[in-house]
């Protein structure tokens, strides 16, 4: 599927009121921990390419939806929106087949991507829903802003209940001891993407570290973890939690970076067409990491790999 979507937006506001700069930590943790497959609707209402636009219109009306995927077997071949129906009516094509009138260039989501990615799509594009595909490029779900909000409310309620049942632990003894965490990160393993940053956040929360510091460490570790998944042949992420600072170090094997200064510019990316077709590779990873770090360094050798070190001081007053 093309990464360019020509489906006109629905006449409704599909933005999700979540700001990754100042939303509560529990909300940010959930959107990075949950996968799209945890939230999407799997009972997909779809149409066939040989059905008439009038029949597609009837399906949409019966189910009170404003867009429907067109499938051939389990493969997504197009989408018909309410705009397409109106156009067909205006042009006298309402008895034509969906194949003749459907939109073919569609932005899709992948089921094992983090929910944070879906939220960015819903906020960026004013579409009512996105088709969700699996690794075999088969249609397995539909995701709308209401699905995201509903799931977040359920998960937040569970988290509140869990926290209420937990006994508070004394952290004075923990905070004076250093601890080390290590993770292996695989190339294109989107299903596990975000695991390391989630575990690091849990460890920091046990020490009762300020939520803003935790957020900065989480952003840095997540961005560096995703960079390994997207851009390298695999690597490792190491986290050293010390009494006064948190040090994140990632080392990967792969192509390396020819121009480090250029790579630190926002929007610059070497992501290939496959990665870009799924919406990754926006060129913000290193820039976001540096912005959230008190100390930042990067060493890269073309054909060998890259090492990045990010340090966040626990008592830092740096503006985010």
VENPENOR-V123598 format. One record per helix or strand of 3 or more residues. SS is the DSSP state (alpha for helix, beta for strand). FROM is the first residue (numbers start at 0). LEN is the number of residues. Records with the same first field share a line. If there is no record, write none. Layout:
SS->FROM-LEN / FROM-LEN
This chain:
alpha->24-9 / 35-3 / 52-11 / 81-9 / 97-4 / 114-10 / 144-21 / 171-4 / 194-12 / 210-21 / 259-4 / 272-5 / 284-7
beta->45-3 / 66-6 / 74-7 / 128-5 / 137-7 / 178-7 / 234-7 / 244-9 / 294-7 / 304-9
